[in-house]
Amino acid sequence: MGVRLAIPFLLGLLCFSLVQAEEAQDKKFEVIQKLGELNGVALNCHYLNETQRMKKALVLALPKRRQYGEAFDSETNTAFLKFIENKASCPEEAAFSKQVDDAIFALDSVFADQ
């Protein structure tokens, strides 16, 4: 009787763990994509110091996995083209730098366990 009760419990625990792992993975990609978005703006606005800071933060924080680099590059390209398409204006550099600071902090927080 005990084994019959244990199996559903263990299956439930496994499903719960998988959901948590998926949510953690989603947060990782969200923060990488945010940095990619900011990088696209930085490239358009010639904020090269910000681009360098973001890339350095990624290299230091991320495990060496192709998916992470591809997510960053893809979002960078999308944001770069969207900026041009929308004829957006560059944000004030100090305010933009603060956004980069916040995104790097989020990156470090999400990948702290790596």
C-alpha positions in Angstrom: 0.0 0.0 0.0 2.9 2.4 0.8 4.5 2.0 -2.6 1.2 2.8 -4.3 1.0 6.1 -2.4 4.7 6.9 -3.0 4.5 6.7 -6.8 1.9 9.5 -7.3 3.8 11.6 -4.8 7.1 11.1 -6.5 5.6 11.8 -9.9 4.0 15.0 -8.6 7.4 16.0 -7.1 9.1 15.3 -10.4 6.6 17.5 -12.3 6.9 20.3 -9.8 10.7 20.2 -10.2 10.5 20.3 -14.0 8.2 23.3 -13.9 10.6 25.1 -11.5 13.5 24.3 -13.8 11.6 25.6 -16.8 10.7 28.8 -15.0 14.4 29.3 -14.0 15.4 28.7 -17.7 12.8 31.3 -18.9 14.2 33.9 -16.5 17.7 33.3 -17.8 16.7 33.8 -21.4 14.6 36.9 -20.5 17.6 38.6 -18.9 19.9 37.7 -21.8 17.3 39.0 -24.2 17.0 42.2 -22.3 20.8 42.7 -22.6 20.5 41.9 -26.3 17.8 44.6 -26.7 19.9 47.1 -24.9 22.9 46.1 -27.0 21.0 46.8 -30.2 20.2 50.3 -28.9 23.8 50.8 -27.8 25.1 49.9 -31.2 22.7 52.3 -32.9 23.6 55.1 -30.5 27.4 54.4 -30.6 27.5 53.8 -26.9 30.4 51.4 -27.3 31.4 51.5 -23.6 28.0 50.1 -22.8 28.3 47.4 -25.5 31.7 46.4 -24.1 30.3 46.3 -20.5 27.4 44.1 -21.5 29.6 41.6 -23.4 32.0 41.4 -20.6 29.2 40.8 -18.1 27.9 38.0 -20.3 31.3 36.3 -20.7 31.8 36.4 -16.9 28.3 35.3 -15.9 27.2 32.8 -18.5 28.2 29.2 -18.8 29.6 28.4 -22.2 26.4 27.4 -24.0 25.6 28.2 -27.6 21.9 28.9 -26.9 22.7 31.8 -24.6 25.0 33.5 -27.2 22.5 32.9 -29.9 19.7 34.4 -27.8 21.8 37.5 -27.1 22.8 37.9 -30.8 19.3 37.4 -32.1 17.8 39.9 -29.8 20.6 42.4 -30.6 19.9 42.1 -34.3 16.1 42.5 -33.8 16.5 45.5 -31.5 19.0 47.1 -33.9 16.7 46.8 -36.9 13.6 47.8 -34.9 15.4 51.0 -33.7 16.1 52.0 -37.3 12.6 51.0 -38.5 11.0 53.0 -35.8 13.4 56.0 -36.3 13.9 55.9 -32.6 16.1 58.5 -30.9 18.9 57.7 -28.6 18.2 57.8 -24.9 20.3 60.1 -22.7 23.5 58.2 -22.0 23.5 58.3 -18.2 19.9 57.0 -18.1 20.8 54.3 -20.6 23.8 53.3 -18.5 21.5 52.9 -15.5 19.4 50.5 -17.6 22.5 48.5 -18.5 23.5 48.5 -14.8 20.1 47.1 -13.8 20.3 44.4 -16.6 23.8 43.3 -15.6 22.6 43.1 -11.9 19.7 40.9 -13.0 22.0 38.8 -15.1 24.4 38.3 -12.2 21.4 37.4 -9.9 19.9 34.9 -12.2 23.2 33.2 -13.0 24.7 33.4 -9.5 24.5 29.6 -9.1 26.4 28.8 -12.2 
